[in-house]
Amino acid sequence: MAPQQVDTTISPSATGPALALAKQHSADHPLKLYAGWFCPFVQRAWITLQEKEIDYRYIEINPYHKSPEFLALNPRGLIPTLVLPPGEEGKQRVLYESVIVCEYLDEQYNSGTKLLPWDPYERARARLWVNFVEKKLVAGWYRFMQHTPDKPYSLEGVRKEFLENLKTFVREMDEEGEGWFSEGGFGLVDVSFLPWAGRLWLMDHYKEGGVGIPKREEREGLEEGERKVWERWERWYEAVMGRETVRGTWSEREEYIGVYKRYAEDQTGSEVGKATREGRALP
Ligand SMILES: N[C@@H](CCC(=O)N[C@@H](CS)C(=O)NCC(=O)O)C(=O)O
């Protein structure tokens, strides 16, 4: 069946904490975030703006309904799109690609949290794991979510692949400290993955057998190394999800159920969805 172009029906407004935050940032401002409440890539940029304590205007759009004005800002037609204060001679300046937007904000603004370490090795290492998040975890998240029984590979196979990559990621986490990925504190590696981590419950909702991360009571029987990995995962998950800047960017749970139905049935017409379906790299 051809995928339906139904993504234009997405609710036009954030709800819950995200709506309150969007309203706080609704006044005009030379720094503008073109955003969508449902979008995990946007959430990376939004959390970064909050962490850096930067003032900005939040503009809710539906990127599946591409207006000529939006395409003039970002020819790729994707959110997040960040419009910067005009440059010399009033020249328009625009950035997109969520990780690049986060890195730009971290470098341009000295305020708030420093998301990438100063030390060149630590900085390169953070980028290495952001790259892993992008290529393995985020891509694997969509393969898992878009699995349907007619695929040439099994649900068990995509789940296993995702969990193996997740364990590799967790094993790289700082063992002590407050729970963040890096010893230096909450940073870009945390920001890069947490929007999808916070959407893993949708696997339990939509996929038979669920996400497959053993629950606390199921960990007893696991061998020690495996048990430690999932304990560390839980510590990270609770730390990032409890962070104030992160809590403020979520909409009501049931709204995500509606948006991700199209992914779960592999019917989405989004660029990410199409790339996943066709086995291409994510846009
Ligand atoms: N690589 C991009 C991906 C952004 C992206 O795919 N955003 C989605 C919304 S979650 C979008 O704008 N989709 C519009 C479309 O697929 O036409 C990034 O990191 O910013």
The ligand as a Gaussian input file, in Angstrom:
#p B3LYP/6-31G(d) Opt

LIG

0 1
 N       18.511000      15.841000      10.107000
 C       17.487000      16.771000      10.454000
 C       16.150000      16.062000      10.534000
 C       15.016000      17.002000      10.869000
 C       13.636000      16.396000      10.529000
 O       13.538000      15.366000       9.835000
 N       12.558000      17.046000      11.007000
 C       11.236000      16.610000      10.653000
 C       10.222000      16.776000      11.761000
 S       10.561000      15.738000      13.126000
 C       10.717000      17.433000       9.485000
 O       10.907000      18.628000       9.442000
 N       10.061000      16.766000       8.547000
 C        9.473000      17.369000       7.391000
 C        9.333000      16.371000       6.277000
 O        9.673000      15.207000       6.474000
 O        8.880000      16.758000       5.197000
 C       17.872000      17.438000      11.774000
 O       18.657000      16.840000      12.534000
 O       17.433000      18.567000      12.037000

